[in-house]
Amino acid sequence: MKIRPLNPQERLALAAPRGAAWHGALTVEQFVARNQVLYGGAFGRDRIQSYGVFVSEQDNVPAASCDFVQGEVFTREGGRQRVDVLASVLTLPKFERRGLATELLRVAFAELKGTGLLYSDIGASFYRRHGFAEDSWAECFSPVPSSVTASEGLRLVTAEAFQKGLANSRIEAVQNGNSDVAFLPDVPWIHWVEAKYDFYRSIAGVNAAEPSLVQYGVLLSQGTEVPVAFMEDPLKKILDVLWADTRHLQAWKPVAFEVAHARGLGSIRYWDRNPAGRPTWPMYHPMPAHPTTPQGPVSRLELALGDWW
């Protein structure tokens, strides 16, 4: 058995088995094409590292594999630091229950230099054994009202201005004690997420003249501007609130309704703190040093739907 980083060709060969497991609303062929978009560009080449377990030297596809997407977080203890977002952990069915994924993560973590994030709504008990702990986020849906009032104090902003505003807002949340760890997507990350939605638009036949990503600054009563970004999911026919500050939900939610209504969409989707307050997902992993308990790290994460893989 050998565990090593995958080359671009080996990584693309994983698209079919991953598609068979996770294609969702896509066909397997569409999932493969989506991965070619996400992995084939500069972001995929420079920021995503894949690891695989090869049981035999003759194998072309690893028996177990995972990806790490390089990003940045701001923590209360360490300020800005690199983070590796764990994604796409898969063991081929015929190799399951052999401990391959466990060994894969052990070796991969040993090579990584930053902290770790994982956004997973499945397999929580498996990831807890590797030091991850859930935070109390939940996926929320709200139906769009039949009548929507036009928003005031609203302006379109560029990706660069939006990213700067989002980073400042999240860093402030950590510094004020509202969160312990804030994920800081940069402009390439934002455009990478946009490319995924543009692919969905292409297979749904949506008019490409209308931008998929809409970024706003929402002016609050005290003069502060809150960044918020939306994308239409043409496959599910909903508006995704990709980045927003949930502390100001009542300020930006009417804006989301307005955008969704204009596009003929029936609901919006966003992340919010779980009303029950119980741990759900995503998860955080301290590498190497963070406050921990016997159950795992103690961290309140500052995240949103657009930060997910």
C-alpha positions in Angstrom: 0.0 0.0 0.0 1.3 3.5 -0.9 -0.1 6.9 0.0 1.0 9.9 -2.0 -0.2 13.1 -3.7 -2.0 12.6 -7.0 -1.0 14.1 -10.3 -3.6 16.0 -12.4 -4.4 13.0 -14.6 -5.0 10.7 -11.5 -7.2 13.3 -9.9 -9.4 13.7 -13.0 -9.7 9.9 -13.2 -11.5 10.1 -9.8 -14.3 12.1 -11.3 -16.3 9.1 -12.4 -16.3 7.2 -9.1 -16.9 10.4 -7.2 -19.8 11.2 -9.6 -21.3 7.8 -9.0 -21.3 8.6 -5.2 -22.3 12.3 -5.2 -23.7 13.4 -8.5 -27.0 14.6 -6.9 -29.1 16.6 -9.3 -26.4 16.1 -12.0 -25.8 13.0 -14.2 -22.5 11.3 -13.6 -21.3 12.7 -17.0 -22.3 16.2 -15.9 -20.5 15.7 -12.6 -17.3 14.7 -14.5 -17.6 17.8 -16.7 -18.1 19.9 -13.6 -14.9 18.6 -12.0 -13.0 19.3 -15.2 -14.0 22.9 -14.8 -13.2 23.1 -11.1 -9.9 21.2 -11.3 -8.7 22.3 -14.7 -8.3 26.0 -14.1 -5.6 27.9 -12.3 -7.3 27.6 -8.9 -7.7 23.9 -9.2 -4.0 23.5 -10.3 -2.5 25.8 -7.7 -4.8 25.5 -4.7 -6.1 21.9 -4.6 -3.9 19.0 -3.5 -5.3 15.5 -3.8 -4.0 12.4 -2.0 -4.7 8.8 -2.7 -4.1 5.3 -1.4 -2.9 2.8 -3.9 -3.3 -0.8 -2.8 -1.4 -2.1 -5.9 1.2 -0.5 -8.1 -0.9 -1.5 -11.1 -3.9 0.5 -9.9 -4.8 3.6 -12.0 -7.4 4.9 -9.6 -6.7 5.1 -5.9 -8.7 2.9 -3.5 -9.3 5.9 -1.2 -8.7 9.6 -1.9 -9.3 13.1 -0.6 -8.7 16.7 -1.5 -7.4 19.6 0.4 -8.2 23.1 -0.8 -5.8 25.8 0.4 -7.4 28.9 2.0 -6.9 31.3 4.9 -8.5 31.7 8.3 -8.3 34.3 11.0 -8.1 32.9 14.6 -8.2 34.6 17.9 -4.9 33.0 19.0 -2.9 33.2 15.7 -4.3 35.9 13.5 -4.2 35.1 9.8 -3.0 31.6 8.9 -3.2 29.0 6.2 -6.0 26.5 6.3 -6.5 23.3 4.4 -10.1 22.5 3.6 -10.7 18.8 3.6 -13.1 17.7 0.9 -14.2 14.7 -1.3 -13.1 11.9 1.0 -14.0 8.7 -0.8 -13.2 5.0 -0.5 -14.2 2.8 -3.5 -16.9 0.4 -2.4 -14.8 -2.8 -2.8 -12.1 -1.3 -0.5 -14.4 -0.1 2.3 -13.9 -1.1 6.0 -10.2 -1.7 5.6 -9.1 1.5 7.4 -7.8 3.1 4.2 -9.4 6.5 4.7 -8.1 6.6 8.3 -4.6 5.9 7.2 -4.9 8.4 4.3 -5.9 11.2 6.6 -3.2 10.4 9.1 -0.5 10.7 6.4 -2.1 13.7 4.7 -2.4 15.7 7.9 1.2 15.0 8.7 2.3 16.7 5.5 0.0 19.8 5.9 1.2 23.0 7.5 -2.0 24.8 8.4 -5.1 24.3 10.4 -7.9 22.2 9.0 -11.6 22.8 8.0 -14.1 20.2 6.9 -17.6 20.9 5.7 -19.4 17.6 6.0 -23.0 16.7 6.7 -22.3 13.0 6.7 -19.9 10.7 8.6 -19.6 12.9 11.7 -18.5 10.1 13.9 -15.6 9.2 11.5 -14.3 12.7 11.5 -14.6 13.1 15.2 -12.0 10.3 15.6 -9.6 12.5 13.6 -9.9 15.5 15.9 -12.7 17.4 14.1 -15.5 19.0 16.1 -18.8 20.2 14.7 -20.2 23.8 15.1 -23.8 24.7 15.3 -24.6 25.7 11.7 -27.7 24.6 9.8 -28.9 25.0 6.2 -32.0 27.2 6.1 -34.7 27.8 3.5 -37.1 30.7 3.4 -40.0 31.1 0.8 -40.1 34.3 -1.1 -43.1 36.5 -0.2 -45.7 37.1 -3.0 -45.0 40.9 -2.7 -41.5 42.3 -2.1 -40.6 45.9 -1.2 -37.7 47.5 -3.0 -34.6 47.8 -0.8 -33.0 51.1 0.1 -29.4 51.8 1.0 -28.2 49.2 -1.5 -25.3 49.2 -4.0 -23.6 46.8 -6.3 -19.9 46.3 -5.5 -17.0 44.6 -7.3 -15.6 41.2 -6.2 -12.5 42.9 -4.8 -14.5 45.4 -2.7 -16.9 42.7 -1.6 -14.0 40.4 -0.5 -12.4 43.2 1.5 -15.6 44.0 3.2 -16.3 40.4 4.0 -12.9 39.8 5.4 -13.1 42.9 7.6 -16.5 41.9 8.9 -15.4 38.4 9.8 -12.1 39.5 11.4 -14.1 42.0 13.5 -16.4 39.1 14.6 -13.4 37.2 16.0 -11.9 40.3 17.6 -15.2 41.1 19.3 -15.5 37.6 20.7 -18.5 36.6 18.5 -16.4 33.8 16.9 -13.1 32.0 17.4 -12.2 31.2 13.8 -13.2 33.0 10.6 -12.7 31.7 7.1 -11.4 34.4 4.7 -12.2 33.6 1.0 -10.0 35.6 -1.4 -11.1 36.8 -4.8 -9.8 33.7 -6.6 -12.0 31.6 -4.3 -15.0 33.7 -5.0 -14.5 33.4 -8.8 -13.9 29.6 -8.4 -17.3 29.3 -6.7 -18.8 31.4 -9.5 -17.4 29.1 -12.1 -19.3 26.2 -10.5 -22.5 28.1 -10.7 -21.8 29.2 -14.2 -21.4 25.5 -15.1 -24.8 24.8 -13.6 -26.2 27.6 -15.7 -24.7 26.2 -18.9 -26.3 22.8 -18.5 -29.6 24.4 -17.4 -29.7 26.7 -20.5 -29.9 29.9 -18.4 -29.3 33.2 -20.3 -25.5 33.8 -19.9 -26.0 37.6 -20.3 -27.3 37.9 -16.7 -24.5 37.5 -14.1 -24.7 34.5 -11.8 -22.9 36.3 -9.0 -24.5 39.4 -7.5 -22.5 41.2 -4.7 -24.1 44.0 -2.7 -23.3 46.3 0.1 -26.3 46.8 2.4 -26.3 50.0 4.4 -27.5 49.6 8.0 -29.2 52.4 9.9 -26.0 53.3 11.8 -24.1 53.9 8.6 -22.3 50.5 8.5 -22.3 48.6 5.2 -22.8 44.8 5.3 -21.5 42.7 2.4 -23.8 40.0 1.0 -23.5 37.9 -2.2 -26.1 35.8 -4.0 -26.1 33.2 -6.8 -29.0 31.6 -8.5 -28.9 27.8 -8.5 -30.7 27.1 -11.8 -30.9 23.3 -11.1 -32.8 23.7 -7.8 -34.4 27.0 -8.8 -33.5 28.8 -5.6 -31.3 31.8 -4.7 -28.3 30.9 -2.7 -27.0 33.4 -0.1 -23.4 32.5 -0.5 -21.8 35.1 1.8 -23.6 37.1 4.5 -23.3 38.1 8.1 -26.0 36.2 10.0 -25.9 38.8 12.8 -27.5 41.2 10.2 -29.9 38.7 8.7 -32.9 41.0 9.1 -31.0 43.7 7.0 -30.0 41.5 4.0 -32.9 39.0 3.9 -35.3 41.4 2.3 -32.6 42.1 -0.3 -32.3 38.3 -1.0 -36.1 38.2 -1.4 -36.0 41.1 -3.8 -33.3 39.5 -6.0 -35.1 36.1 -5.9 -38.4 37.6 -6.8 -36.9 39.5 -9.8 -35.6 36.2 -11.1 -38.8 34.3 -10.5 -37.4 32.1 -7.8 -39.5 30.7 -5.0 -37.1 30.5 -2.1 -33.7 31.4 -0.7 -31.1 29.2 0.9 -28.5 30.3 3.5 -26.6 29.2 6.5 -27.6 30.2 10.0 -26.8 29.1 13.5 -28.9 26.1 14.4 -31.9 27.3 16.4 -31.5 24.2 18.7 -27.9 25.2 19.4 -26.6 21.6 18.9 -23.5 20.8 17.0 -24.2 20.0 13.3 -21.6 21.0 10.7 -19.2 22.2 9.4 -16.2 21.0 11.4 -12.9 22.4 12.5 -9.6 20.7 13.2 -6.6 22.3 15.0 -3.3 21.7 13.3 -1.2 21.8 15.3 -2.2 23.9 18.3 -5.7 25.1 19.4 -7.8 24.9 22.6 -9.1 21.3 22.8 -11.3 19.2 25.0 -11.4 15.4 25.2 -14.3 15.7 22.6 -12.3 17.8 20.2 -11.5 21.5 19.5 -13.6 24.3 21.0 -14.3 26.7 18.1 -17.1 28.9 16.9 -16.7 29.2 13.2 -17.5 32.3 11.0 -18.6 30.7 7.7 -21.3 30.8 5.1 -22.7 28.6 2.2 -20.1 30.0 -0.3 -17.2 28.7 1.8 -18.4 25.1 1.3 -16.7 22.9 -1.2 
